[in-house]
Amino acid sequence: MQPEKKRISFCTVCMNRLAHLKQTLKANIKDNETYGNLEFVLLDYNSGDGLEDYAKDQLKNYIKDNRLVYYKTCTPKYFNRSHSRNLLFKLATGDIICNIDADNYTGKNFAAYVNNAFCDPDRVFLSTLGLTGKKDVLGRIGISKTDFLNIGGFDETMVNYGFEDYDIINRLQLSGVKKYLIEEESYLKYIPHTNAERICSEQLYNNLHSFMIKYLTPASSELWLLFKNNQFTRGTIVHNRLAGDFFPYSKKNGEHIKYTYSILEDNWIDGHWGDLNPDIELFADGYNEILRYDAEGNYFRGGDKRLYPIKESTLIEEGIFFYSQVFNRIIMEDNLSRKNICVNLNGFGKDTVYKNFDYNNPVTV
Protein backbone atom coordinates (compact mmCIF):
# COMPACT_ATOMS: atom_id res chain seq x y z
CA MET A 1 0.00 0.00 0.00
CA GLN A 2 1.41 3.36 -1.04
CA PRO A 3 1.74 5.95 1.75
CA GLU A 4 -0.47 9.02 1.64
CA LYS A 5 1.18 11.82 -0.32
CA LYS A 6 1.51 14.68 2.12
CA ARG A 7 1.64 18.23 0.82
CA ILE A 8 5.34 19.16 0.47
CA SER A 9 6.96 22.55 -0.18
CA PHE A 10 10.50 22.68 -1.59
CA CYS A 11 11.74 26.14 -0.61
CA THR A 12 14.59 28.08 -2.19
CA VAL A 13 15.82 31.55 -1.25
CA CYS A 14 17.88 33.32 -3.89
CA MET A 15 19.87 36.52 -3.61
CA ASN A 16 22.50 37.05 -6.31
CA ARG A 17 22.82 33.32 -6.98
CA LEU A 18 20.99 33.20 -10.30
CA ALA A 19 23.86 31.38 -12.01
CA HIS A 20 23.33 28.45 -9.63
CA LEU A 21 19.54 28.56 -9.78
CA LYS A 22 19.60 28.31 -13.58
CA GLN A 23 21.32 24.95 -13.22
CA THR A 24 19.30 23.47 -10.36
CA LEU A 25 15.68 24.63 -10.28
CA LYS A 26 14.36 23.20 -13.55
CA ALA A 27 16.28 19.98 -12.93
CA ASN A 28 14.74 19.69 -9.46
CA ILE A 29 11.23 20.27 -10.77
CA LYS A 30 11.71 17.60 -13.43
CA ASP A 31 13.20 15.11 -10.96
CA ASN A 32 10.11 15.35 -8.75
CA GLU A 33 7.32 15.78 -11.30
CA THR A 34 5.73 12.39 -10.57
CA TYR A 35 5.02 13.15 -6.92
CA GLY A 36 2.10 15.47 -7.57
CA ASN A 37 1.27 17.02 -4.21
CA LEU A 38 4.31 19.27 -4.29
CA GLU A 39 5.06 22.97 -4.70
CA PHE A 40 8.36 24.69 -5.36
CA VAL A 41 8.49 28.07 -3.65
CA LEU A 42 11.12 30.55 -4.79
CA LEU A 43 11.83 33.68 -2.74
CA ASP A 44 13.61 36.44 -4.64
CA TYR A 45 15.33 38.12 -1.69
CA ASN A 46 15.73 41.41 -3.58
CA SER A 47 18.26 39.79 -5.87
CA GLY A 48 20.21 42.20 -8.07
CA ASP A 49 21.36 39.82 -10.77
CA GLY A 50 18.31 39.61 -13.04
CA LEU A 51 16.42 36.89 -11.18
CA GLU A 52 13.00 38.49 -11.68
CA ASP A 53 13.48 38.85 -15.44
CA TYR A 54 14.67 35.24 -15.63
CA ALA A 55 11.64 34.05 -13.68
CA LYS A 56 9.25 35.98 -15.92
CA ASP A 57 10.85 34.62 -19.08
CA GLN A 58 12.00 31.12 -18.20
CA LEU A 59 9.79 30.01 -15.30
CA LYS A 60 6.40 31.34 -16.39
CA ASN A 61 5.04 27.92 -17.45
CA TYR A 62 5.92 26.37 -14.07
CA ILE A 63 4.16 29.29 -12.36
CA LYS A 64 1.15 29.02 -14.65
CA ASP A 65 0.56 25.34 -13.87
CA ASN A 66 1.10 25.90 -10.11
CA ARG A 67 4.27 23.83 -9.82
CA LEU A 68 6.22 26.94 -8.81
CA VAL A 69 5.27 29.98 -6.75
CA TYR A 70 7.49 33.06 -7.07
CA TYR A 71 7.67 35.63 -4.29
CA LYS A 72 9.74 38.77 -4.22
CA THR A 73 10.65 41.10 -1.38
CA CYS A 74 12.11 44.51 -2.21
CA THR A 75 13.11 45.21 1.40
CA PRO A 76 16.48 43.56 2.14
CA LYS A 77 19.72 45.23 1.19
CA TYR A 78 21.81 42.28 2.36
CA PHE A 79 21.30 38.54 2.70
CA ASN A 80 20.07 37.20 6.03
CA ARG A 81 19.79 33.42 6.30
CA SER A 82 17.52 33.22 9.33
CA HIS A 83 15.06 35.90 8.27
CA SER A 84 14.88 34.81 4.63
CA ARG A 85 14.15 31.19 5.51
CA ASN A 86 11.61 32.17 8.14
CA LEU A 87 9.81 34.35 5.63
CA LEU A 88 9.84 31.67 2.94
CA PHE A 89 8.78 28.84 5.24
CA LYS A 90 5.83 30.90 6.46
CA LEU A 91 4.77 31.54 2.86
CA ALA A 92 4.93 27.84 1.96
CA THR A 93 1.63 25.92 2.02
CA GLY A 94 3.00 22.44 2.56
CA ASP A 95 2.50 20.27 5.61
CA ILE A 96 6.20 19.47 5.19
CA ILE A 97 8.69 22.21 4.36
CA CYS A 98 12.09 21.39 2.95
CA ASN A 99 14.87 23.91 2.35
CA ILE A 100 16.71 23.46 -0.95
CA ASP A 101 19.58 25.92 -1.36
CA ALA A 102 19.99 27.46 -4.82
CA ASP A 103 23.16 25.44 -5.43
CA ASN A 104 21.58 22.11 -4.43
CA TYR A 105 20.09 19.34 -6.55
CA THR A 106 17.28 17.38 -4.92
CA GLY A 107 17.94 14.17 -6.83
CA LYS A 108 15.41 11.92 -8.51
CA ASN A 109 12.16 11.45 -6.54
CA PHE A 110 13.42 13.24 -3.44
CA ALA A 111 9.84 14.33 -2.66
CA ALA A 112 8.77 10.69 -2.33
CA TYR A 113 11.75 10.06 -0.06
CA VAL A 114 10.73 12.99 2.15
CA ASN A 115 7.16 11.75 2.28
CA ASN A 116 8.25 8.26 3.31
CA ALA A 117 10.38 9.68 6.13
CA PHE A 118 7.40 11.58 7.51
CA CYS A 119 5.31 8.39 7.58
CA ASP A 120 7.23 7.56 10.76
CA PRO A 121 4.74 7.46 13.66
CA ASP A 122 7.07 9.71 15.66
CA ARG A 123 7.58 13.41 15.00
CA VAL A 124 10.63 13.64 12.74
CA PHE A 125 12.70 16.11 10.79
CA LEU A 126 15.20 15.58 7.98
CA SER A 127 18.74 16.89 8.09
CA THR A 128 22.19 16.44 6.55
CA LEU A 129 24.04 17.70 9.65
CA GLY A 130 26.25 14.89 10.82
CA LEU A 131 27.59 13.99 7.39
CA THR A 132 31.29 14.51 6.72
CA GLY A 133 32.63 16.26 3.64
CA LYS A 134 29.20 17.62 2.67
CA LYS A 135 29.29 21.23 3.83
CA ASP A 136 27.52 22.48 0.68
CA VAL A 137 24.35 20.54 1.52
CA LEU A 138 24.23 21.31 5.25
CA GLY A 139 21.38 23.75 4.67
CA ARG A 140 19.05 20.89 3.70
CA ILE A 141 16.38 20.48 6.35
CA GLY A 142 12.88 19.05 6.15
CA ILE A 143 10.44 19.88 8.92
CA SER A 144 6.72 19.82 9.51
CA LYS A 145 5.28 23.31 9.33
CA THR A 146 3.63 22.78 12.70
CA ASP A 147 6.94 22.01 14.41
CA PHE A 148 8.61 24.90 12.60
CA LEU A 149 6.03 27.40 13.85
CA ASN A 150 5.95 25.95 17.35
CA ILE A 151 9.68 26.61 17.94
CA GLY A 152 9.64 30.10 16.41
CA GLY A 153 11.62 29.24 13.28
CA PHE A 154 15.29 30.09 12.82
CA ASP A 155 16.72 32.39 15.51
CA GLU A 156 16.80 35.86 13.95
CA THR A 157 19.38 37.12 16.42
CA MET A 158 21.78 35.01 14.33
CA VAL A 159 22.42 37.66 11.72
CA ASN A 160 25.69 36.23 10.41
CA TYR A 161 26.88 33.07 8.66
CA GLY A 162 26.84 29.67 10.35
CA PHE A 163 25.23 27.58 13.10
CA GLU A 164 21.66 28.78 12.52
CA ASP A 165 20.93 25.30 11.14
CA TYR A 166 22.58 23.55 14.10
CA ASP A 167 20.56 25.76 16.44
CA ILE A 168 17.17 24.95 14.94
CA ILE A 169 18.05 21.25 15.06
CA ASN A 170 18.99 21.51 18.74
CA ARG A 171 15.68 23.16 19.49
CA LEU A 172 13.70 20.61 17.46
CA GLN A 173 15.33 17.80 19.40
CA LEU A 174 14.72 19.56 22.70
CA SER A 175 11.04 19.72 21.74
CA GLY A 176 10.95 15.96 21.17
CA VAL A 177 11.32 15.75 17.37
CA LYS A 178 13.50 12.90 16.10
CA LYS A 179 16.30 13.50 13.59
CA TYR A 180 16.26 11.53 10.33
CA LEU A 181 19.64 11.76 8.58
CA ILE A 182 19.71 12.09 4.79
CA GLU A 183 22.55 9.79 3.79
CA GLU A 184 21.65 8.69 0.24
CA GLU A 185 24.29 10.02 -2.12
CA SER A 186 21.78 10.67 -4.92
CA TYR A 187 20.10 13.34 -2.77
CA LEU A 188 23.32 15.14 -1.88
CA LYS A 189 24.49 16.65 -5.18
CA TYR A 190 25.45 20.31 -5.31
CA ILE A 191 27.38 22.95 -7.25
CA PRO A 192 30.73 23.67 -5.56
CA HIS A 193 31.43 27.32 -4.86
CA THR A 194 33.88 29.54 -3.04
CA ASN A 195 33.69 31.13 0.40
CA ALA A 196 33.57 34.51 -1.31
CA GLU A 197 30.34 33.46 -3.06
CA ARG A 198 28.88 32.37 0.28
CA ILE A 199 29.28 35.77 1.93
CA CYS A 200 29.37 38.28 -0.94
CA SER A 201 25.77 39.44 -0.34
CA GLU A 202 26.01 39.67 3.45
CA GLN A 203 26.09 42.90 5.41
CA LEU A 204 29.20 41.99 7.37
CA TYR A 205 31.27 41.48 4.22
CA ASN A 206 30.00 44.59 2.47
CA ASN A 207 30.32 46.79 5.55
CA LEU A 208 33.92 45.84 6.37
CA HIS A 209 36.35 48.76 6.42
CA SER A 210 39.49 47.01 7.64
CA PHE A 211 40.64 43.81 9.28
CA MET A 212 43.61 43.68 11.66
CA ILE A 213 45.28 41.01 13.73
CA LYS A 214 47.75 41.10 16.63
CA TYR A 215 49.90 38.12 17.57
CA LEU A 216 49.85 37.25 21.29
CA THR A 217 51.12 33.69 21.79
CA PRO A 218 51.41 30.57 19.59
CA ALA A 219 47.89 29.73 20.79
CA SER A 220 46.21 33.13 20.56
CA SER A 221 45.85 36.31 18.52
CA GLU A 222 43.71 39.40 18.79
CA LEU A 223 41.27 39.96 15.93
CA TRP A 224 39.91 43.40 15.03
CA LEU A 225 37.18 44.20 12.50
CA LEU A 226 36.44 47.86 11.75
CA PHE A 227 33.26 48.62 9.82
CA LYS A 228 32.28 51.40 7.44
CA ASN A 229 29.57 52.60 9.83
CA ASN A 230 32.34 53.43 12.36
CA GLN A 231 31.60 50.47 14.59
CA PHE A 232 34.25 47.91 15.52
CA THR A 233 34.43 44.54 17.19
CA ARG A 234 37.35 42.64 18.64
CA GLY A 235 38.08 39.35 20.35
CA THR A 236 40.97 37.07 21.27
CA ILE A 237 41.16 33.96 19.07
CA VAL A 238 42.26 30.92 21.06
CA HIS A 239 43.42 27.58 19.69
CA ASN A 240 41.72 25.44 22.30
CA ARG A 241 44.03 22.43 22.12
CA LEU A 242 47.18 24.50 22.40
CA ALA A 243 45.98 27.09 24.89
CA GLY A 244 46.91 25.17 28.04
CA ASP A 245 50.55 25.10 27.00
CA PHE A 246 50.78 28.89 26.97
CA PHE A 247 48.33 30.25 29.55
CA PRO A 248 45.61 28.98 31.90
CA TYR A 249 42.43 28.71 29.91
CA SER A 250 39.07 26.99 30.17
CA LYS A 251 35.83 27.44 28.31
CA LYS A 252 32.30 26.85 29.49
CA ASN A 253 30.06 24.42 27.60
CA GLY A 254 33.08 22.27 26.77
CA GLU A 255 34.18 24.47 23.86
CA HIS A 256 37.77 23.28 24.32
CA ILE A 257 36.58 19.81 23.35
CA LYS A 258 33.96 20.60 20.71
CA TYR A 259 35.73 23.35 18.75
CA THR A 260 39.26 23.93 17.54
CA TYR A 261 38.95 27.70 18.01
CA SER A 262 37.03 29.95 20.38
CA ILE A 263 37.35 33.47 21.72
CA LEU A 264 38.79 34.12 25.14
CA GLU A 265 36.09 36.64 26.06
CA ASP A 266 32.49 35.68 26.83
CA ASN A 267 31.44 37.57 23.72
CA TRP A 268 32.83 39.93 21.09
CA ILE A 269 33.74 43.38 22.43
CA ASP A 270 32.07 46.17 20.47
CA GLY A 271 32.66 49.90 20.21
CA HIS A 272 33.01 52.84 17.84
CA TRP A 273 36.00 54.25 16.01
CA GLY A 274 36.92 57.60 14.53
CA ASP A 275 39.40 58.38 11.75
CA LEU A 276 42.21 60.68 12.90
CA ASN A 277 44.03 60.19 9.57
CA PRO A 278 46.19 58.21 9.81
CA ASP A 279 45.61 57.27 13.47
CA ILE A 280 42.39 55.65 14.71
CA GLU A 281 40.53 56.58 17.88
CA LEU A 282 38.52 53.88 19.65
CA PHE A 283 35.54 54.37 21.94
CA ALA A 284 33.81 51.73 24.06
CA ASP A 285 32.18 51.51 27.46
CA GLY A 286 34.64 52.86 30.00
CA TYR A 287 37.61 53.47 27.78
CA ASN A 288 39.07 55.57 25.00
CA GLU A 289 42.23 54.66 23.07
CA ILE A 290 44.20 55.84 20.04
CA LEU A 291 45.82 53.39 17.63
CA ARG A 292 49.02 54.99 16.38
CA TYR A 293 49.90 54.45 12.72
CA ASP A 294 53.57 53.91 11.84
CA ALA A 295 55.60 54.32 8.67
CA GLU A 296 55.45 50.58 7.94
CA GLY A 297 51.67 50.59 7.68
CA ASN A 298 50.93 49.02 11.06
CA TYR A 299 49.05 50.24 14.13
CA PHE A 300 50.14 50.21 17.75
CA ARG A 301 48.12 49.80 20.93
CA GLY A 302 50.85 51.31 23.05
CA GLY A 303 54.33 49.82 23.51
CA ASP A 304 55.05 47.10 20.97
CA LYS A 305 51.51 45.70 20.70
CA ARG A 306 51.46 45.82 16.94
CA LEU A 307 48.26 45.38 14.91
CA TYR A 308 48.84 44.20 11.35
CA PRO A 309 46.29 45.23 8.71
CA ILE A 310 45.33 42.23 6.58
CA LYS A 311 44.92 42.95 2.86
CA GLU A 312 44.89 39.49 1.27
CA SER A 313 41.30 38.64 0.27
CA THR A 314 41.39 34.99 1.31
CA LEU A 315 42.59 35.87 4.81
CA ILE A 316 39.91 38.56 5.08
CA GLU A 317 37.27 35.99 4.12
CA GLU A 318 38.62 33.59 6.75
CA GLY A 319 38.50 36.34 9.37
CA ILE A 320 34.90 37.16 8.49
CA PHE A 321 33.98 33.49 8.60
CA PHE A 322 35.56 33.09 12.01
CA TYR A 323 33.80 36.14 13.43
CA SER A 324 30.44 35.18 11.87
CA GLN A 325 30.49 31.61 13.07
CA VAL A 326 31.63 32.37 16.60
CA PHE A 327 29.01 35.15 16.87
CA ASN A 328 26.23 32.72 15.93
CA ARG A 329 27.80 29.85 17.87
CA ILE A 330 27.63 31.81 21.11
CA ILE A 331 23.89 32.31 20.58
CA MET A 332 23.43 28.63 19.74
CA GLU A 333 25.30 27.50 22.86
CA ASP A 334 23.27 29.89 25.00
CA ASN A 335 19.99 28.56 23.58
CA LEU A 336 21.16 25.02 24.22
CA SER A 337 22.36 25.63 27.78
CA ARG A 338 19.14 27.45 28.66
CA LYS A 339 17.04 24.83 26.85
CA ASN A 340 15.40 27.57 24.82
CA ILE A 341 13.03 25.71 22.52
CA CYS A 342 11.11 28.70 21.22
CA VAL A 343 12.85 31.87 19.97
CA ASN A 344 11.77 35.10 18.24
CA LEU A 345 9.06 35.67 20.83
CA ASN A 346 8.04 38.96 19.19
CA GLY A 347 7.49 37.35 15.81
CA PHE A 348 9.67 36.24 12.91
CA GLY A 349 9.89 36.23 9.14
CA LYS A 350 8.14 39.60 8.93
CA ASP A 351 8.10 41.40 5.58
CA THR A 352 6.00 42.44 2.63
CA VAL A 353 6.24 40.31 -0.50
CA TYR A 354 4.71 40.17 -3.98
CA LYS A 355 3.41 36.92 -5.43
CA ASN A 356 3.95 35.96 -9.06
CA PHE A 357 4.83 39.52 -10.19
CA ASP A 358 1.58 41.02 -8.87
CA TYR A 359 2.69 44.37 -7.47
CA ASN A 360 -0.87 45.62 -6.97
CA ASN A 361 -1.61 43.19 -4.14
CA PRO A 362 1.21 43.05 -1.58
CA VAL A 363 1.27 40.16 0.86
CA THR A 364 2.18 41.11 4.42
CA VAL A 365 3.71 38.33 6.49
N, C-alpha and C positions, 0 to 999 in steps of 0.2 A: 504493500500500500504506500503510495507516494505521500510524503508529508505535505501538510497545508502550506501553500505559498504565502508567506507573510509579506506585507508591504515593506519594501526595502528602498532606502534612499542612498545612492552613492554620491557623496558630496565632495566637491572640489573648489577650493579657493584659488584664485589666480590674480597675482599682481606682478606684472612685468615678467611673466614666465610663458608668454604666448608660444615661443619656439618649442617648449616642451609640450604644451597642451596640444599643439597641432599634430604631434606624433602619437599622443596617448588617447585622447578623448574618443575619437571616432573608432579606434581599435577596441577600446573598452566597451563602447556601446555595442559593437558587432559581436564581441566575445560573450555578451550576456543577453542577446536578443531573444533567446528561447525561454527566458525565465518568465517574462510577462509582467508580473506585478512589481515592477521596478521603475524608479525614476532616477535620472541623473540630474543633479542640481549643481549648477555652476554659478559661483559668486564672483563677479568682476569687482575686485576690491580697489576700485578707482585706478585700474591698470592704465599705464601711459604708453603702451606699446602696440596699440591698434586692436586690442582684444574685442572691443564692441563691434568694430567694422567687420572683423573676421566672423564673429558670431552671426551678424546679420546676413553675411554673404554665404558662409559655408555651413552654418548650423541651423539654418531656418527650417529645413525639412524635419529635423529631429524635434525642434520646438513645436512645429505645426502638428506633428502626430503624438505630442505629449510624452515623448521619450526623454526629452531634455527640457528643463526649466532654467531660464537665464535671469539672474538678478544682478543689478548693478547698484553700488553705493558710490556717491560722488563725494563722500565726507572725508575718508582717510587720506592723509598726505604720505604716511609711511605704513609699512606692513606691520601688523600685530597679530601674531598667531592665535593667542587666546581669544581675543575679541572677534576676529574674523570667523573662527570655527564656531564660536558660540552663536554668532549671528546666523551663519549658514545652517547649523543644526536646528535652530529654532524655526527657520523657514521650511525645512524639509518636512514632508508629510508622511514619511514612512514610520512604521512601528519599530523598525530597525534602521539605525543611521550608521553609515560606514564612511569614514574619511578616506579619500583617495587623493593623495597629493598630485599636483599637475605633472610631475615627472614619473609617476607610477603607472604601471600596467596592472590591471586586475587579474589577467589570465582568463583562460577559457572557462566559462560557467562558474565564475567566482560567486555570483549571486546565489546559485543553488547551494554552494558550499556554505555560505553564510547562513542561509535558511536552515540547512541541516544542523548547524551548530546550535542554533537557537531553538531547536526541537528538544534540547536537553530539558528535563523537568526542573532543573535548578535555574536560578537567575545566572546568566553568563554574559561575558563580553569577550570580544575577539581582540587580540593584540599580537604584535610582532616583537615586543620588548622582551628580551631574554635570548634572542637569536644573536649569534656572533657573526661579525663581518657583513651585517646588513643595515648599516646606519641610514641608508637612503630610503628604507621602507619603514623606519621606526614610527612614522606618523600614522601608520595604518591602525585604525581602531574601529571596531564595530560594537555598538552599544544600543540597548533599547532606549527609545526616546524617553520613556518613563523614568528609567534610572538616570539618564543624563540630566533631566530636569530636576529630579529629586536631590541631586548633589550640587546643583548650582553651576553645572558646566565646567569649563576650564577656568582656572583661577586668573582673573584679569589683573591682579596685582603683578603677575608675571609678564612684564612688558617686553622682556628681552628674549633671546634665543636659548632654548634648551630646558628640559626637565618639566615643561608643562604637561607633557604626555605621561611621564612617570608619576607626576602628582595626581592626575585624574585617575590613574590606575590604582594608586594607593588608596584614594578615597572610595573608589568603587569596591575594592576589596574590604575596606573597613565597614562598608555598608552591607557586606554579605554577598556580593556578586562574585562569581567564580570566573577566573581567567581561563580562556581557551586560546592556546598558542597556535598561531598560523605558522606551520612548518613546511607545507608543501611548496617545493621550489617553483612550481608553475605559477604560483600566486605572488611571487616575490621579485618580479622583474621590474627594472627601473632604468632611467636614463642617468648615467653618472654625471656629476657636475661638481664645480669647484666650491670652495668655501666662500669665495667672493660672490658667487651667484646666490648663495644661501642668505647672505646678509645685505646685499646691495640695495634693497628697498627698505631697510630698517632705519628707524630714527637714529639709533646709536651710531651707526656707521656714517650716516650722512651729516650728523651733527658734530662729528669729531674734529677738533681743532688741532690737537697735538697729543702725542703719546710718548711718555718718558718712563725710564726705568732706572732704578738705583740698586746696585749690587750691595748686599749686606753680608751674607755668608754663603758657603757652597749650598746651603739648603734654603736660602731665602733671598728675596729681592723685593724692593718696593715698587709698586706699579702706580703710575699717575696717568689719568685721562683727563684732558682739558677739552671742554666743549665750546662750540661757537656761540652758545647762549651765555657764556661767561660763568658757567658752572663747572666744577671739577669733582672728581672722585678719586680716592686713593685707597690702597690696601697693601698689606704685606703678603706676598705669595710665599707659601711654605710647601716644600717637598716633604710630605708627611713621613715617608720612610727614612729620610735622612735627617730629619729635624733633631731627633734625640742625640745625634752625634755632635751637634753644634750648640744647642741651647735647650733648656728644659721646655717642653712643649707638650700639651695634650689638647685634644679637641673633644667637645661634647658630641653626643650622637654617634660616636665611633667613627668620625670622619677619617682618622688616621688609618683605619682599616679599610673603609669603603672606597676612599678616593686617593689618588696619587697626590693631588694638590688641593690645598685649601687656602684660606686667608687667616692670618693670625688674629685679626680683630673679630669681634662678634658680627660685624657687618661692615660694608664699605663706608668710609668716612667722606662726607660730602661738604662742599663749601662753594665759594665764589672766587673768581680771580679777575684781576684788572691788568691791563696791558700798560706797563711803564716804558716800553720800547727802549731798550730791549729787555729790561728786567720784567718780572711778573710778580704782582702782589696778590697774596692769598688771604682770604677771609673765611673764617669758620667760627663756630660757637666757641668763644673764649680765647681765641688767638688770632693774631695777624702776623704775617711773615712775608718777606720779600725774597724771591729766588733771583740770585745774581747771575747774570749772563756773562760768560767769559769769551775770550778771543777765539777759542777752539770750538765754539758752538754748543757748549754745555751749560747747565745751570747748577748752582750751588745752594744747598740748604745750610749755609754756615759751615765753617771749617772745610773739611775735604769730602763732605757728603755730596758727591757729584751725581746729578741726574743727567742721563744720556737721552737726548731726543732720538726716537726711532723713526726712520724714514722708509725703510724697506717694506713694501706693501704686504708681503706674506707675514712678516712679524707683526705688523699692525693688525692684520686679520686675526692672528693667533691671540693677540692681546685682547681684542674685542670679544672673541669667542670665550676666553677665560673669564673676563669680567661678566659677560652675559650669563654664562652658565652658572657661575658661583652666585650671582645675584638671584637667579631663579631657584637655584638649589637650596639656598638659605630659606626661602619661602616654603619650598617643598618639605624640608626637614622640620620646619616649624609646624606645618599642617600635620605632619605625621606624628610628631611628638605630642601634640595637643589632641590628636585624634579628631581633627576637624574634617568631618565628612562633607558638610555643606559650606560652600564659599559664596562670594558675591551676594551677600545678604541684601544689598540694595538694588539688586537686579543685574542682568548681564546680557550681552549681545544686543545692546540697544543701538538703533540706527534707523535711518529712513532709506528704503531701497525702491528700485523700480523694476517691475517684472516684465520680461519679454519686450523691452524697449518702449513700454507705455509710460511716458513721462507726464501724462495728465492725471494719473491715479497713483500717487506715492503710497507705499506700504510702510507703515510705522511699526517697528518691532520693539 
